[in-house]
Amino acid sequence: MGYFYYRIGMDVEEYDSDQDILDSLSCSILTKSGYKQADLYEDPYYIPERDPLMIQAVEEYINNEKNRNH
């Protein structure tokens, strides 16, 4: 999921503001993968783009891209 957020630069307002499809998809996939922090029944205020693991994944993609370009 981190890759999708990386590709849009974590800018869900520009790319997904009307429907929240990416957030819904992320919560569904992450929850079914066993990541309980993304379960909206447990935490109705969970937001993927504020999750430290999601941020870390996006930063890793950014760093990998920088390293490939050098």
N, C-alpha and C positions, 0 to 999 in steps of 0.2 A: 504494500500500500504506500510505503514511503516513496516509491518511484513515481506514482501518480502525483503526489504532492510536490515532489521535486520538479516534475515536468511543468507544473503550473506555477512554480515559484512560491508555493504555499499561499497563493492568492485565490482563495475560494470565492471571495466577493466578486472578482471579475469573471471567473470561469464557471461558477456554479451557484451564484447567489439566489436565483429564483427557485431552485428545486431542491437544493441540498442533497443531490444524488450522491456525490462523492463522500460526504460525511455519513450518510445512511449506509452506503456500500461498505465503507471502512468499518463502521460499528458492527455490521452484520458479519463480515469476514473475520474480523479480529475476535469477536465473541465466539464464533464457531471454531476458531483456531485455539480456543482455550485462554484467550487474553481477557480475563474477567474485568479488568479496568474499563474496557470498552462496552460492557454490558449496560445498556441504557436502563434496564430494570434495576440494576444495582446503583448506578450513578446517572440519573437523568440529565446531569449537566456536563457529561463527558463531551469534549470537543477534540477530535483527532489532531487538529493542527496545534493544539496546546499540550499534547501529550509528549513528555520528555523522550520517550522511545521513538516516536514519530519524528520529532525534531532531530534526534540523533541520526536516524536513518536518512533524512533529507540532507543533513550536513555531510554524511559519508558519501552520498552521491555527488554532492558539490565538490568535495575534496578529491574524489576519484576523477571527476571531470577535469579539475585543475591539474592534477598529476599527469593525465593523458595529454594535456595540451602543452606540457613543458618538455 
